[in-house]
Amino acid sequence: RASYNYSGRYFADLSLRADQSSKFGPNNRWAVLPAASAGWMISEESFMENVHWVNMLKLRLGWGRSGSTNVPDFSYIQYYEVNTSGGGNIYGDDSAVVLRNLLPNPDLRWEVTDEWNAGLDFSLLDDRLYGSVDAYYRYTDGALAPAPHSLESGISMYYDNVIDVSNRGVEISVGGDIVRTRDFTFSSTVNLSLNRNRVESLNSAQLDETYQDLIVVGQPTGVVKGYVVDHIAQDISEVQELDAKAQAAGFSSYQSLQIGVGDYIMKDTNGDGHITSDDRVVIASPEPKFFGGWNNRFTWKNLTLSILFQYSVGSKAVYSAVQNDLASSFQESISREVYGNTWTPERTDARYPRLAAMVYNYNSATNDRFVFDASYFRLKNLTLGYTLPARWTEALHATSLSVFFTATNLFTVTPWPGIDPETIGSSVVDMGINSDPYPLARSFTFGVNLKF
């Protein structure tokens, strides 16, 4: 690592590291990971001497490369392992020595990410207004992921540098002391982030069936594919008309599963006159338009109040509780969202189709009627603290004594019909789907801080 500082105005930093991992073959074990950054303290230049309202202004530029080895050990070779799942009996017990269920990949290599960043830090008006603005672009070349293999070989998977993915975005943080007096201060800080994730390439690789609908080239990671509902069938004659057109095109029916009055009729998105899995399109993206937080701090003498809000705007997710309701059997309860919102002869403009058990149709197939806005605004944390006078601490022979009260998750404003939009998963397989797991707890804490 080498650093340079000229007159407190110009800065530079260079670093180089090389890592070796035995997870990869002899030709791919090393990864060389350089980084470079530069800074310019604009506020220290001579032409800023008379600009008294600027306390600090700094421009930053940087580039760096990082690597990941997120695969099992020795994924590039095959070897034997002990299988204790039973049925072996080679040694008179239920263990056996078998080939590992992993196809070796000698070309497996490091997952490499390059990131470019430009930022501006500022402090103005006697440090009463401060913040930063950052813009970045991140490109991951060959993200490591499992890929399926022909089961006839006796091995079901292998690891490869399957995915190229990019992230670009902006992060903004602005804060200030809105009120600053001898006994009272009020400061507030708002941060906003927007990130655009995109799967750039699958490198001609196959994906595990679990991921095929979640990782789509040109889309953010974790999207949900499903059908688009055209409308709910109101008369059997329209179903017969659709079936007649499909039969004229060489198909047995418009939808491969039966349609009755009150059922969903799906949209033929590819225009072939017949509904199949090929008509599924991306119906939900877990990527918000922007997200962030808002922190407020009030101080009056020895009393301090902190209030933190967090927010997320624009993400979409499938509320699978509705899907489960429409696939349920007789005498099972249904969710609040579905109750009173299904098709009946008297309620023909309902959002959801008729409730019927053991009927084979597309009503419970993943579709855009199950997609909801997962935006929210939440009072995440509230903390009230009081530092006791010095005479109290002196009496206890302590250096400080304070009491505090903290409350978390006090309220949430959201259009999401489920229990909590923040509990939507973060992994690829569940970041666009929510089935009402255990909600975040609302908690209240009282404590004492005593230091000697």
C-alpha positions in Angstrom: 0.0 0.0 0.0 1.3 3.5 -0.9 -0.3 6.8 0.2 0.4 10.3 -0.9 -0.6 13.7 0.7 0.4 17.0 -0.8 -0.1 20.1 1.3 -3.4 18.7 2.7 -5.1 19.3 -0.7 -4.2 16.3 -2.9 -4.4 12.7 -1.8 -3.7 9.4 -3.5 -3.8 5.8 -2.3 -2.6 2.7 -4.2 -2.9 -0.8 -3.0 -2.3 -4.3 -4.4 -3.0 -7.7 -2.9 -2.8 -11.2 -4.3 -4.7 -14.1 -2.8 -4.5 -17.8 -3.5 -7.3 -20.3 -2.9 -7.2 -24.1 -3.1 -10.9 -24.1 -4.0 -9.7 -23.5 -7.6 -7.5 -25.5 -9.9 -3.7 -24.9 -10.3 -4.2 -22.5 -13.2 -6.8 -20.3 -11.5 -5.8 -20.2 -7.8 -4.4 -16.7 -7.8 -6.4 -13.5 -7.9 -4.6 -10.1 -8.2 -6.8 -7.4 -6.6 -5.6 -3.8 -7.1 -7.2 -0.6 -6.0 -6.6 3.1 -6.5 -8.2 6.3 -5.1 -7.6 10.0 -5.3 -9.0 13.0 -3.3 -8.9 16.7 -3.8 -9.6 19.0 -0.8 -11.1 21.9 -2.8 -11.8 24.0 0.3 -8.1 24.2 0.9 -7.3 25.9 -2.4 -6.4 29.6 -2.5 -9.4 30.5 -4.6 -11.6 29.3 -1.7 -10.1 31.6 0.9 -12.9 34.2 0.7 -15.7 31.7 0.4 -16.4 31.7 4.1 -19.7 29.8 4.0 -17.8 26.7 2.8 -16.0 24.9 5.7 -15.1 21.7 3.8 -15.4 20.5 0.3 -13.7 17.4 -0.9 -13.9 15.4 -4.2 -13.2 11.7 -4.2 -12.5 9.2 -7.0 -11.8 5.5 -6.7 -11.6 2.2 -8.4 -11.0 -1.2 -6.8 -11.2 -4.9 -7.5 -12.4 -7.5 -5.0 -12.7 -11.3 -5.3 -15.0 -14.0 -3.9 -14.5 -17.8 -3.4 -18.1 -18.7 -2.5 -17.9 -22.4 -3.5 -17.2 -25.6 -1.6 -13.6 -26.7 -1.1 -11.8 -28.4 -4.0 -14.7 -27.9 -6.4 -12.3 -28.4 -9.3 -11.6 -32.0 -8.6 -13.5 -35.2 -7.8 -12.8 -37.4 -4.8 -14.4 -40.0 -2.6 -16.3 -39.3 0.5 -18.1 -41.2 3.2 -21.9 -41.4 2.7 -23.7 -42.1 5.9 -27.2 -41.9 4.5 -27.6 -45.6 4.7 -27.7 -48.5 2.3 -24.0 -49.0 2.0 -23.1 -52.0 4.2 -19.6 -52.1 2.7 -18.1 -52.2 6.2 -20.9 -54.0 7.9 -22.8 -50.8 8.8 -24.8 -48.1 7.0 -21.9 -46.1 5.6 -20.3 -46.3 2.2 -17.4 -44.6 0.3 -18.9 -43.0 -2.8 -18.0 -40.3 -5.3 -18.9 -36.8 -4.2 -22.2 -35.5 -5.8 -20.4 -32.7 -7.6 -19.0 -32.7 -11.1 -15.5 -31.3 -11.0 -14.8 -28.1 -13.0 -11.1 -27.5 -13.6 -11.9 -24.1 -15.2 -13.6 -22.7 -12.1 -12.1 -19.3 -11.2 -12.4 -16.4 -8.8 -15.6 -14.3 -8.9 -14.2 -10.8 -9.5 -16.0 -7.5 -8.9 -14.8 -4.1 -10.2 -16.2 -1.0 -8.7 -15.9 2.7 -9.7 -16.9 5.4 -7.3 -17.1 9.2 -7.4 -18.1 11.2 -4.3 -18.3 14.7 -2.9 -18.2 15.5 0.8 -19.2 19.0 2.1 -19.7 21.0 5.2 -21.2 24.5 5.0 -22.4 27.4 7.1 -20.2 26.9 10.1 -20.7 23.2 9.9 -24.5 23.5 10.2 -25.2 21.8 6.9 -23.2 18.8 5.9 -23.4 15.7 3.8 -22.1 13.6 0.9 -23.1 12.5 -2.6 -21.7 9.3 -4.1 -22.2 7.6 -7.5 -21.0 4.1 -8.2 -20.9 1.4 -10.8 -20.1 -2.2 -9.8 -19.6 -5.1 -12.3 -19.3 -8.7 -11.2 -17.6 -11.0 -13.7 -18.5 -14.6 -13.3 -20.5 -14.8 -10.1 -20.2 -18.3 -8.7 -23.4 -20.3 -8.6 -24.5 -24.0 -8.7 -25.6 -25.4 -12.1 -27.5 -28.6 -12.8 -26.0 -31.6 -14.5 -27.6 -34.6 -16.2 -28.9 -37.0 -13.5 -28.0 -40.0 -15.7 -24.4 -39.4 -14.9 -25.0 -40.0 -11.2 -24.0 -36.5 -10.4 -26.6 -33.7 -10.1 -24.7 -30.4 -10.1 -21.5 -28.5 -10.6 -20.2 -25.0 -9.8 -19.3 -22.5 -12.5 -18.8 -18.8 -13.0 -22.4 -18.5 -14.2 -23.6 -14.9 -13.9 -22.3 -11.5 -14.9 -24.2 -8.8 -13.0 -24.0 -5.0 -12.7 -25.1 -2.5 -10.0 -25.2 1.2 -10.5 -26.5 3.8 -8.2 -26.4 7.0 -6.2 -26.2 7.5 -2.4 -27.1 10.9 -0.9 -26.8 12.0 2.7 -27.7 15.5 3.9 -27.8 16.6 7.5 -27.8 19.8 9.5 -28.2 21.5 12.8 -31.6 23.2 12.3 -31.6 24.7 15.7 -28.4 25.3 17.7 -28.5 27.3 21.0 -26.8 27.0 24.3 -29.3 24.6 25.8 -31.2 23.2 22.8 -30.1 21.6 19.5 -32.2 20.0 16.8 -30.3 18.1 14.1 -31.7 16.1 11.3 -30.1 13.8 8.7 -31.7 12.3 5.6 -30.1 9.6 3.4 -31.4 8.3 0.1 -30.1 5.4 -2.0 -31.1 4.2 -5.4 -29.6 1.1 -6.9 -30.2 -0.5 -10.3 -29.3 -4.1 -10.4 -29.1 -6.0 -13.8 -28.2 -9.5 -14.8 -25.9 -9.0 -17.8 -25.2 -12.5 -18.9 -25.5 -16.1 -18.0 -22.3 -17.0 -19.8 -24.2 -19.8 -21.8 -24.6 -21.7 -18.6 -27.6 -23.6 -17.2 -29.3 -22.5 -14.0 -30.8 -24.8 -11.4 -34.6 -25.0 -11.8 -35.1 -23.0 -8.6 -33.3 -20.0 -10.1 -34.5 -20.1 -13.8 -37.5 -17.7 -13.1 -35.5 -15.6 -10.6 -32.4 -14.7 -12.6 -33.4 -13.3 -16.0 -31.0 -11.5 -18.3 -31.8 -7.8 -18.5 -33.7 -7.9 -15.2 -32.8 -7.3 -11.5 -31.9 -10.4 -9.5 -34.8 -12.0 -7.8 -37.6 -11.0 -10.2 -40.8 -13.1 -10.2 -42.2 -14.5 -13.5 -45.9 -15.3 -13.8 -49.0 -15.0 -15.9 -50.9 -11.8 -16.7 -54.6 -12.0 -15.9 -56.7 -10.8 -18.8 -60.0 -10.9 -16.9 -62.3 -13.2 -15.0 -64.7 -15.3 -17.2 -68.3 -14.0 -16.8 -70.0 -16.4 -19.3 -69.3 -19.8 -20.6 -69.8 -18.6 -24.1 -66.6 -16.6 -24.1 -64.7 -19.6 -22.9 -66.1 -21.7 -25.7 -65.2 -19.0 -28.2 -61.5 -18.9 -27.0 -61.4 -22.7 -27.1 -62.7 -22.7 -30.7 -60.0 -20.2 -31.8 -57.3 -22.3 -30.1 -58.6 -25.5 -31.8 -58.5 -23.8 -35.1 -54.8 -23.1 -34.5 -54.2 -26.8 -33.6 -54.5 -26.8 -29.9 -57.1 -28.7 -27.8 -58.1 -25.7 -25.8 -57.2 -22.1 -25.0 -55.9 -23.0 -21.5 -54.5 -26.4 -20.8 -56.4 -26.4 -17.5 -60.1 -26.0 -17.4 -61.9 -22.6 -17.3 -65.3 -22.1 -15.6 -67.3 -19.1 -15.0 -65.6 -17.1 -12.3 -62.1 -18.4 -13.2 -59.1 -16.4 -14.5 -58.5 -16.2 -18.2 -54.8 -15.6 -18.7 -53.4 -13.3 -21.4 -51.7 -14.9 -24.4 -48.6 -12.8 -24.2 -46.7 -14.6 -27.0 -49.7 -14.6 -29.4 -49.7 -18.3 -30.3 -53.3 -18.8 -29.3 -52.7 -21.1 -26.4 -51.7 -20.6 -22.7 -48.5 -22.3 -21.6 -45.6 -21.6 -19.3 -44.1 -19.6 -22.2 -46.7 -16.9 -21.6 -45.2 -16.0 -18.2 -43.5 -12.7 -18.0 -41.8 -10.7 -15.3 -44.6 -9.5 -13.1 -42.7 -8.3 -10.0 -39.3 -6.8 -9.1 -38.1 -6.6 -5.6 -35.8 -3.7 -6.4 -37.1 -0.4 -4.9 -37.0 2.9 -6.8 -35.2 4.3 -3.8 -34.8 3.7 0.0 -33.2 5.2 3.0 -33.7 6.7 6.4 -34.4 9.9 8.3 -32.8 10.5 11.7 -33.7 13.3 14.1 -32.0 14.2 17.3 -33.2 16.7 19.9 -31.0 17.8 22.9 -32.2 20.0 25.7 -29.7 20.3 28.6 -29.3 16.7 29.9 -32.3 15.3 27.9 -31.8 13.7 24.5 -34.5 12.3 22.1 -33.6 10.4 18.9 -36.2 9.4 16.3 -35.2 7.2 13.4 -37.5 6.6 10.4 -36.8 4.2 7.5 -38.5 4.0 4.1 -38.5 2.0 0.9 -40.5 3.0 -2.2 -41.3 1.1 -5.4 -40.6 -2.5 -4.8 -43.1 -5.2 -5.8 -43.7 -8.6 -4.4 -46.0 -11.6 -4.7 -48.2 -12.0 -1.6 -48.3 -15.8 -1.7 -50.9 -16.0 1.1 -53.5 -15.1 -1.5 -52.1 -17.9 -3.8 -52.4 -20.4 -1.0 -56.0 -19.3 -0.2 -57.1 -19.9 -3.8 -55.5 -23.4 -3.8 -56.9 -24.4 -0.4 -59.3 -27.2 0.4 -62.8 -27.1 2.0 -63.1 -25.7 5.6 -59.7 -23.9 5.5 -59.5 -20.3 6.7 -58.6 -17.6 4.2 -56.7 -14.3 4.6 -58.2 -10.9 5.2 -57.1 -9.8 1.7 -59.1 -12.6 0.0 -62.2 -12.5 2.3 -65.1 -10.7 0.5 -62.9 -10.1 -2.6 -63.5 -13.2 -4.7 -65.8 -13.6 -7.7 -69.5 -14.5 -7.1 -72.5 -14.0 -9.4 -73.3 -10.9 -7.3 -69.7 -9.7 -7.2 -68.5 -9.9 -10.8 -65.9 -7.1 -10.5 -63.8 -8.9 -7.8 -60.0 -8.9 -7.9 -59.8 -12.7 -7.3 -61.6 -15.6 -8.9 -64.2 -17.9 -7.4 -63.3 -19.9 -4.3 -63.5 -23.6 -5.2 -61.7 -26.6 -3.7 -60.0 -29.4 -5.8 -60.6 -27.6 -9.1 -57.7 -27.8 -11.6 -57.4 -24.3 -13.2 -55.0 -21.4 -13.3 -56.6 -19.5 -10.4 -53.7 -20.2 -8.0 -50.9 -20.0 -10.6 -48.5 -17.1 -9.9 -50.0 -14.1 -11.7 -50.1 -10.3 -11.5 -53.2 -10.2 -9.4 -51.1 -11.5 -6.5 -48.5 -8.6 -6.9 -48.6 -5.7 -4.5 -46.6 -2.6 -3.7 -44.2 -3.4 -0.9 -43.3 0.3 -0.1 -43.4 1.4 3.5 -42.5 4.2 5.9 -41.7 3.0 9.4 -40.9 4.6 12.8 -38.0 2.2 13.4 -36.5 3.5 16.6 -37.3 6.1 19.3 -34.8 6.6 22.2 -35.2 9.0 25.1 -32.3 9.5 27.4 -31.4 11.5 30.4 -28.0 12.1 31.9 -28.2 12.6 35.6 -26.5 15.6 37.3 -22.8 15.4 38.3 -23.7 15.3 42.0 -25.4 12.0 41.5 -22.4 10.4 39.9 -20.1 11.9 42.4 -22.2 10.4 45.2 -21.8 7.0 43.6 -18.1 7.5 42.8 -18.9 7.0 39.1 -17.9 8.9 36.0 -21.3 9.0 34.4 -24.9 7.9 35.0 -27.8 8.0 32.6 -31.1 6.3 32.0 -32.8 5.6 28.7 -36.0 4.3 27.2 -36.1 2.8 23.7 -39.0 1.7 21.5 -38.7 -0.1 18.1 -41.1 -0.7 15.2 -43.8 1.6 16.7 -45.8 2.0 13.5 -45.6 1.4 9.7 -47.5 3.0 6.9 -47.7 0.7 3.8 -50.1 -0.4 1.0 -48.8 -4.0 1.5 -51.8 -6.2 2.5 -49.7 -8.7 4.6 -48.3 -8.4 8.1 -45.0 -6.7 7.4 -43.4 -5.7 4.1 -39.9 -5.5 5.7 -40.0 -9.3 6.3 -39.9 -10.0 2.5 -36.8 -12.2 2.1 -33.3 -11.0 1.1 -32.1 -14.2 -0.6 -32.6 -14.7 -4.3 -35.3 -17.3 -3.9 -37.6 -15.3 -1.7 -36.8 -11.6 -2.2 -39.9 -11.2 -4.5 -42.3 -13.4 -2.5 -43.8 -13.0 0.9 -46.0 -15.5 2.8 -46.3 -13.6 6.1 -43.5 -15.1 8.2 -43.3 -14.1 11.8 -43.5 -10.3 11.9 -40.9 -7.9 13.3 -41.5 -7.5 17.0 -42.5 -4.2 18.6 -40.2 -3.8 21.7 -39.8 -1.5 24.6 -36.6 -1.3 26.6 -35.7 0.7 29.8 -32.1 0.8 30.9 -29.4 2.4 33.1 -25.9 3.2 32.0 -23.4 3.5 34.9 -19.7 4.0 34.3 -17.0 4.0 37.0 
